[in-house]
Amino acid sequence: MTHLTLEIPDQIAEQLETYLNEHHEENLSSLIQDFLAIRLMPKDGSKLLELAGIVTEVPRNTSEHAEDFEGS
């Protein structure tokens, strides 16, 4: 395992300390690992593309006047 040194602003350090005091089941290392795992996770756009496929027909110029369109 790699050890890193991290510098953070004092305000964030205080918030972090408060959070860890309220969540005894977590520690600094596990918290940062969880955040990094989420942030560094590859993005899978397949679900968004699947959702986009739901729209099959739209009136002309809908992108310019979307507020005027009422779906059926």
N, C-alpha and C positions, 0 to 999 in steps of 0.2 A: 504494500500500500504506500502511496506517495503522501508525504507531509507537505503542506503548503502554509505560507504565512499570508494572512489576509488583513488589509487595512480597511476599516469602514468608518464613516462619520460617527461622531459621538452620539448624536440623536438616535441613529439606527442601533448602535450598540446598547443604548438604554432600553429601546423598545425590545430588542432581542433578549436582554436580561429579564425584562418583565415577562415576556412570553415564556421563557424557559422556567421562570419561577412559578408560573401558573400551570405549566404542562410538565410535570415531573417525569412523565414517561418518555420524554424526549431529551436529547442532549444536542449540543451544538453540531457535532459531527453528523449525526443522523438527520438533523434538520436541513443542513446545507446539502447533504447528499440527496435528500428527497427533492429539494428545490432544483438542484442541477439536473437530476434525472428527468424532471418534467420539462425544464427549459431546453434541454439538449435532445429531447426525444424527436426523432424524425417525424415530420408532418406527413400525414396520410390524407391526401385530398380526395380519395375515392368516395367517401361518404358525402362530401359536398357536391361532387359531380353527380352522384346518384340523386341527391335532392334537386339539383338544377334540372335534371331530366324530367321532373314532374311537370314543369311548365312546357306545354306543347304548342300553344297558340296564344299570341297576344296581339292586341290591336296595333296598328301602325302608329308610330311616334309615342308609344307608351313610355319609353325612357325619358322623353321630354316632358310628359304630362302625367306621370304616374299617379298623382293625387286625384286625377279625374277618372281613373279607371276603377270600376267595380267588378270584381271577379264574379263568375257565374257559379 
